[in-house]
Amino acid sequence: MNLIIPMAGMGKRMRPHTLTTPKPLIKVAGKSIVHWLIEDIAAVCGETIEEIGFVIGRFGEETEKELIAIAASVGAKGRIFYQDVAEGTGHAILCAKECLKGEVIVAFADTLFRTDFNLDKSKDGVIWVHKVANPSSFGVVKYDENNIITDFVEKPQEFVSDLAIIGIYYFKSGETLHSELQYLIDNDLREKGEYQLTNAMENMKNKGMAFVPGAVQEWLDCGNYSATVYTNQRVLANKAPLFKIESGRFDSSVKIHEPCFIADGVELKNCEIGPFVSIGTSSKAENCVIRNTIIGEQCKLIDFNCENSMIGNFVCMNGNPKEYSIGDYSVID
């Protein structure tokens, strides 16, 4: 089983946080979004992932090393591929064509999920879906009485289905997907100016290949800062046993409302923290009340109260109670 993760986008809706960190490497509950995604997919697969192809922009050597290490943490070989020009989802996947062999999962790295289904490998493909209240904002699937997908519909203006495609797909044959994506590019078959994965899947379906939906119980989007703060909350809640704070770690001036993630080297004095707070390595807080917030690494917070916020790395703040979305290296006094 191979895994391809397209993640070359600029993450503009997440600025200022993505000015210094690629969006999939932003941390929630102590791990990057893409790290949680890979672990969750590995659990659904129930087998070893052999290769993980990361399709990225020119993010730099440090980022590439981090991605290779994340792949190694689940026993996989990490490979780096570049998408220098954004030409659609189909083009992004084809950038990792060396990984399109055998069974393949494609997962776009701005979403997390919670599910208890087992991957059905008897079909040609599985498309992860989630029931939504506003299907006109998403690509959706229709399926027949045998649970076989009959249609892919992009942002339907009239109701056809409420099962939204969340951006994770299983293909029994990576070679077939490769062939169909290459066909789009060789014949310059674009939709809205780009080569789309859904067009390749439509061609595969029309040739008799059977796709089924794989429903997830929870779909967590990380498209903007408030959604990412909510994702941090849900990951902490769903994986609460992982985040127990050792008794005696902080003195009696510190009150922790779990679940929280508090990294190594964090110093707290006269603080009330949580619930649903993540604090990165070597950050310090004094005289603070912090709830439902992500705080990066090596921050210094004094006389500071906040909730529903996202604060980058190396931030220094001395402020009043508010909501914040603060990028790296900011100083507010």
C-alpha positions in Angstrom: 0.0 0.0 0.0 1.3 3.4 -1.0 0.0 6.8 0.2 0.2 10.1 -1.8 -0.3 13.4 0.0 -0.6 16.5 -2.2 0.2 19.5 0.0 1.8 22.1 -2.3 -0.8 24.8 -1.7 0.1 28.1 -0.2 -2.5 27.9 2.6 -3.5 31.6 2.0 -6.6 31.3 4.2 -4.4 30.3 7.1 -2.1 33.4 7.0 -0.2 34.7 8.9 0.5 31.2 10.3 1.4 29.8 6.9 3.9 32.6 6.1 6.5 30.6 7.9 5.1 27.1 8.1 3.4 25.0 5.4 -0.3 24.5 6.4 0.0 20.6 6.8 2.9 21.1 9.2 1.0 23.3 11.6 0.6 21.5 14.9 -2.7 20.6 16.6 -2.5 18.7 19.9 1.2 18.4 19.7 1.6 16.9 16.2 1.4 18.3 12.7 -1.9 18.0 10.8 -0.2 15.7 8.2 1.2 13.5 11.0 -2.2 12.9 12.5 -3.6 12.3 9.1 -1.0 9.6 8.3 -1.5 7.9 11.6 -5.3 7.8 11.1 -5.0 6.4 7.6 -2.6 3.8 8.7 -5.1 2.7 11.3 -7.9 2.4 8.7 -5.7 0.5 6.3 -4.8 -2.2 8.8 -1.6 -2.9 7.0 1.9 -1.4 6.5 2.2 1.6 4.3 5.3 1.1 2.2 5.8 4.5 0.6 4.5 7.9 1.3 4.8 10.4 -1.6 4.6 14.1 -0.4 3.8 16.5 -3.2 5.0 19.8 -2.0 6.2 23.3 -3.1 9.8 24.4 -2.6 9.4 24.4 1.2 13.1 23.9 2.0 15.3 21.1 3.3 14.2 21.3 6.9 10.5 20.7 6.0 11.5 17.8 3.7 13.5 16.2 6.5 10.5 16.5 8.8 8.2 14.9 6.3 10.6 12.0 5.8 10.7 11.5 9.6 6.9 11.5 9.8 6.8 8.7 7.2 9.4 6.7 9.0 7.4 7.0 12.3 4.7 4.7 10.7 7.3 2.4 9.1 7.1 3.9 5.6 9.7 5.3 3.2 9.0 9.0 2.6 9.6 10.4 -0.9 9.5 14.1 -1.9 7.9 15.3 -5.2 7.4 18.9 -6.3 4.5 20.6 -7.9 5.9 23.9 -9.1 2.8 25.0 -10.9 -0.7 24.6 -9.5 -2.6 22.8 -12.2 -5.3 20.9 -10.3 -5.7 17.9 -8.1 -5.1 15.4 -10.9 -1.8 17.1 -11.9 -0.7 17.1 -8.2 -1.2 13.4 -7.9 0.6 12.7 -11.1 3.6 14.5 -9.8 4.1 11.5 -7.6 3.6 9.0 -10.4 6.4 6.8 -9.1 4.1 5.9 -6.2 1.2 5.1 -8.4 1.7 1.3 -8.3 -0.4 -1.3 -6.6 -2.9 -0.2 -4.0 -2.8 3.5 -3.4 -4.5 6.0 -1.0 -4.6 9.7 -2.0 -5.2 12.1 0.9 -5.2 15.9 0.7 -3.5 17.2 3.7 -5.9 19.9 5.1 -8.4 17.6 6.7 -8.6 15.1 9.6 -11.3 12.5 10.3 -12.6 10.1 12.8 -14.1 6.8 11.6 -14.6 3.1 12.6 -15.1 1.6 9.1 -12.7 -1.0 7.7 -11.3 -0.4 4.2 -13.3 -2.4 1.7 -10.6 -3.7 -0.8 -13.0 -5.8 -2.8 -14.0 -2.8 -4.9 -12.0 -0.8 -7.3 -12.0 2.3 -5.1 -13.3 3.9 -1.9 -14.1 7.5 -1.5 -14.2 8.9 2.0 -17.4 11.0 2.5 -19.2 12.8 5.3 -22.8 13.9 5.6 -23.1 17.7 5.5 -25.8 20.2 6.0 -24.8 22.4 3.1 -24.0 20.1 0.2 -24.0 23.0 -2.4 -20.6 24.0 -1.0 -19.0 20.7 -1.7 -18.4 17.9 -4.3 -20.8 15.1 -3.4 -21.5 11.5 -4.5 -24.7 9.7 -5.4 -24.9 5.9 -5.0 -27.3 3.1 -5.9 -29.1 0.4 -3.9 -25.9 -1.7 -4.0 -23.9 1.1 -2.4 -22.0 1.7 -5.7 -21.3 5.4 -6.6 -23.1 6.4 -9.7 -22.3 10.1 -9.9 -19.8 12.8 -8.8 -21.5 16.2 -8.6 -19.5 19.3 -7.9 -21.3 21.9 -5.7 -24.9 21.0 -6.7 -27.3 23.9 -6.7 -30.3 21.5 -6.3 -30.2 18.7 -3.8 -28.8 15.4 -5.2 -26.9 14.1 -2.2 -25.6 15.3 1.2 -22.5 13.0 1.2 -19.5 15.4 0.7 -16.2 14.1 -0.6 -13.6 14.9 2.1 -10.5 14.5 0.0 -9.3 10.9 0.8 -9.5 8.1 -1.8 -8.5 4.5 -2.1 -7.6 3.0 -5.5 -7.1 -0.7 -5.9 -4.8 -0.1 -9.0 -2.4 2.8 -8.9 -1.4 2.0 -12.4 -5.0 2.5 -13.7 -5.2 5.9 -11.9 -1.9 6.8 -13.4 -3.1 6.0 -16.9 -6.4 8.0 -16.5 -4.6 11.0 -15.1 -2.0 10.9 -17.9 -4.9 10.7 -20.4 -6.3 14.0 -19.1 -3.0 15.8 -19.5 -2.1 14.3 -22.9 -5.4 15.4 -24.2 -5.5 18.7 -22.3 -8.8 17.8 -20.7 -9.3 20.5 -18.0 -12.2 21.7 -15.9 -12.1 25.3 -14.8 -8.6 25.5 -16.2 -7.2 22.5 -14.2 -6.7 18.8 -14.4 -9.2 17.3 -11.9 -9.1 13.9 -10.1 -12.9 13.7 -10.3 -12.7 13.7 -14.1 -10.3 10.7 -14.0 -12.6 8.9 -11.6 -15.6 9.6 -13.8 -13.7 8.0 -16.8 -12.8 5.0 -14.6 -16.5 4.6 -13.5 -17.7 4.8 -17.1 -15.3 1.9 -17.9 -17.0 -0.3 -15.3 -14.9 0.3 -12.3 -16.9 0.2 -9.0 -16.4 2.9 -6.3 -18.1 2.8 -2.9 -18.4 5.5 -0.2 -16.6 5.2 3.0 -18.5 7.2 5.6 -16.6 8.9 8.4 -18.2 10.0 11.7 -16.3 13.3 12.0 -14.6 15.5 9.4 -12.3 18.1 10.7 -11.3 20.9 8.3 -8.1 22.9 8.9 -8.8 25.6 6.2 -8.6 28.7 8.5 -7.4 29.5 12.0 -10.8 29.2 13.7 -11.4 25.8 12.1 -7.9 24.7 13.1 -8.5 25.8 16.7 -11.7 23.6 16.6 -9.8 20.7 15.2 -7.3 21.0 18.0 -10.2 20.8 20.4 -11.7 17.7 18.8 -8.3 15.9 18.5 -7.7 16.5 22.2 -11.2 15.2 23.0 -11.1 12.2 20.7 -7.7 11.1 21.9 -8.0 12.3 25.5 -6.1 9.3 27.1 -3.0 10.4 25.2 -2.9 13.8 26.9 -3.0 13.1 30.6 -0.8 15.7 32.4 1.5 14.1 35.0 0.6 15.0 38.6 3.2 17.2 40.2 4.5 18.6 36.9 3.5 22.1 37.9 3.2 23.8 41.3 0.0 24.6 43.1 -0.3 28.0 41.3 -1.2 26.2 38.1 -4.6 24.7 37.4 -5.0 22.4 34.4 -8.5 21.6 32.9 -8.0 18.5 30.7 -7.8 17.6 28.0 -4.7 19.6 27.1 -1.4 19.0 25.4 1.6 20.7 27.2 4.9 19.9 25.5 8.3 19.3 27.2 10.0 22.4 28.6 6.9 24.4 29.1 7.0 26.7 32.2 3.8 27.8 33.9 3.3 30.1 36.9 0.0 31.3 38.4 -2.0 30.1 35.3 -5.3 28.5 34.5 -5.0 26.4 31.4 -7.7 24.5 29.5 -9.7 22.8 28.5 -8.6 22.2 24.9 -5.3 24.0 25.0 -2.1 22.9 23.2 1.2 24.6 24.2 4.4 24.0 22.2 7.9 23.2 23.4 9.7 25.6 25.7 6.9 28.2 25.9 6.4 30.2 29.1 3.3 31.6 30.7 2.8 33.7 33.8 -0.5 35.1 35.3 -2.5 33.7 32.3 -5.9 32.2 31.7 -5.9 30.3 28.4 -8.8 28.2 27.0 -9.5 26.5 23.7 -6.2 27.8 22.1 -3.2 26.7 20.2 0.1 28.2 21.3 3.3 27.5 19.4 6.9 26.9 20.5 9.1 29.2 22.5 6.4 31.8 23.3 6.4 34.1 26.3 3.0 35.1 27.6 2.6 37.4 30.7 -0.6 38.8 32.2 -2.4 37.3 29.2 -5.9 35.9 28.9 -7.4 34.4 25.8 -9.6 31.8 24.3 -10.5 30.5 20.8 -7.1 31.7 19.6 -4.1 30.5 17.6 -0.7 31.9 18.4 2.4 31.1 16.4 6.0 30.3 17.4 8.3 32.7 19.2 5.5 35.1 20.1 5.8 37.5 23.1 2.5 38.9 24.5 1.5 41.0 27.5 -2.2 41.8 26.9 -5.8 41.8 27.8 -8.6 39.2 27.2 -9.3 38.8 23.5 -9.4 36.4 20.6 -6.2 36.3 18.6 -4.7 34.9 15.4 -1.0 35.8 15.8 1.8 34.7 13.4 5.4 33.7 14.3 7.9 36.2 15.9 5.2 38.7 16.8 5.6 41.0 19.8 2.6 42.6 21.5 3.2 44.6 24.7 
